[in-house]
């Protein structure tokens, strides 16, 4: 899952980045409002953590522009402004949730998981995939109640595909949502990763649609 962190406080941005990475997300940090708006308008993110007090363009203006341009990524507003009227303004502008500083980092991570989950149509942190259960809170996959040993990257692939259930996902999209921009990887990294997941969860867990990409539990290769 790829999350844009638009935050100009360098220390807080580093803290959020580390916490998101530890929780299985790929975090991309922007401290400038103009850059954050452009990336959110031209790239696809699974969620955005948006500070209202950004330089060059404030967060509320950014959010309004995104929604006007039909950018639908779920947005969690993170700000020191805690007045109720500002919260209402943010929600009315299209935010999905709102956290006022100071906050516990665990709450922010939980809220990010929740807005991504709701955007994908899931009501619970437990996502059922046939006889498999993906628990996004514990970052664990079980089969008939027995944990399946997945590496962090294998878990990220399973979680992303689960949230895209019913849709063919291209190799490029998987690459963008599973790997940081500066991460060095081989050209066949996605194929190798999919192969490893199939060995652990079964060949039919992720189907190949040749020329298109991959489909979770799809019909026919």
RARA-V767004 format. One record per backbone hydrogen bond with DSSP energy under -0.5 kcal/mol. NH is the residue of the N-H (numbers start at 1). CO is the residue of the C=O. E is the energy in kcal/mol with one decimal. If there is no record, write none. Layout:
NH,CO,E ; NH,CO,E
This chain:
3,1,-0.5 ; 3,26,-2.9 ; 4,47,-2.1 ; 5,3,-0.6 ; 5,28,-3.2 ; 6,4,-0.7 ; 6,49,-3.2 ; 7,5,-0.9 ; 7,30,-1.5 ; 10,8,-0.9 ; 13,9,-2.9 ; 14,10,-2.3 ; 15,11,-2.0 ; 16,12,-2.8 ; 17,13,-2.5 ; 18,14,-2.5 ; 19,15,-2.4 ; 20,16,-2.7 ; 21,17,-2.4 ; 22,18,-2.2 ; 23,19,-1.3 ; 24,21,-1.5 ; 25,20,-2.7 ; 26,1,-3.4 ; 27,25,-0.6 ; 28,3,-2.6 ; 30,5,-2.9 ; 33,55,-2.2 ; 36,32,-2.5 ; 37,33,-2.8 ; 38,34,-2.3 ; 39,35,-2.5 ; 40,36,-2.4 ; 41,37,-1.5 ; 42,38,-1.5 ; 43,39,-2.3 ; 45,43,-0.6 ; 46,2,-2.6 ; 47,2,-1.2 ; 48,74,-2.1 ; 49,4,-3.0 ; 50,48,-0.6 ; 50,76,-2.6 ; 51,6,-2.4 ; 51,49,-0.5 ; 54,52,-0.7 ; 55,31,-0.6 ; 57,55,-2.2 ; 59,52,-2.0 ; 62,58,-2.1 ; 63,59,-2.6 ; 64,60,-2.3 ; 65,61,-2.3 ; 66,62,-2.5 ; 67,63,-2.5 ; 68,64,-2.1 ; 69,65,-1.9 ; 70,67,-1.4 ; 71,66,-3.1 ; 72,70,-0.7 ; 74,46,-0.6 ; 76,48,-3.3 ; 77,75,-0.6 ; 77,97,-2.4 ; 78,50,-2.5 ; 79,99,-1.8 ; 82,80,-0.9 ; 87,83,-1.7 ; 88,84,-2.5 ; 89,85,-2.1 ; 90,86,-2.2 ; 91,87,-2.5 ; 92,88,-2.9 ; 93,89,-1.6 ; 94,91,-1.2 ; 95,90,-2.1 ; 96,75,-2.6 ; 97,75,-1.4 ; 99,77,-3.1 ; 101,79,-2.9 ; 107,104,-0.9 ; 108,104,-1.5 ; 109,105,-2.3 ; 110,106,-2.2 ; 111,107,-2.4 ; 112,108,-2.4 ; 113,109,-2.5 ; 114,110,-2.0 ; 115,111,-2.4 ; 116,112,-2.0 ; 117,113,-2.5 ; 118,114,-2.7 ; 119,115,-1.8 ; 120,116,-1.3 ; 121,118,-1.4 ; 122,117,-2.7 ; 127,125,-0.7 ; 127,134,-3.3 ; 128,126,-0.6 ; 129,132,-3.4 ; 132,129,-1.8 ; 133,142,-2.4 ; 134,127,-3.2 ; 135,133,-0.6 ; 135,140,-3.0 ; 136,125,-2.7 ; 136,134,-0.8 ; 139,135,-1.2 ; 140,135,-1.7 ; 141,148,-0.5 ; 142,133,-2.3 ; 143,146,-2.8 ; 144,131,-1.9 ; 146,143,-2.0 ; 147,145,-0.5 ; 148,141,-3.3 ; 149,147,-0.5 ; 150,148,-1.0 ; 155,151,-2.7 ; 156,152,-2.2 ; 157,153,-1.9 ; 158,154,-2.3 ; 159,155,-3.0 ; 160,156,-2.6 ; 161,157,-2.7 ; 162,158,-2.3 ; 163,159,-1.9 ; 164,160,-0.9 ; 165,162,-1.3 ; 167,164,-1.9 ; 169,214,-3.3 ; 174,170,-2.1 ; 175,171,-2.6 ; 176,172,-2.4 ; 177,173,-1.8 ; 178,174,-1.4 ; 179,175,-1.8 ; 183,180,-1.8 ; 189,186,-1.7 ; 192,188,-2.4 ; 193,189,-2.4 ; 194,190,-2.9 ; 195,191,-2.2 ; 196,192,-2.0 ; 197,193,-2.1 ; 198,194,-2.4 ; 199,195,-1.8 ; 200,196,-1.2 ; 201,197,-2.7 ; 202,198,-2.5 ; 205,202,-1.6 ; 207,215,-3.1 ; 209,207,-0.5 ; 209,213,-3.2 ; 210,208,-0.8 ; 210,221,-1.1 ; 212,209,-2.7 ; 213,209,-2.7 ; 214,169,-3.0 ; 215,207,-2.4 ; 217,205,-2.2 ; 217,215,-0.6 ; 218,215,-1.0 ; 220,218,-0.7
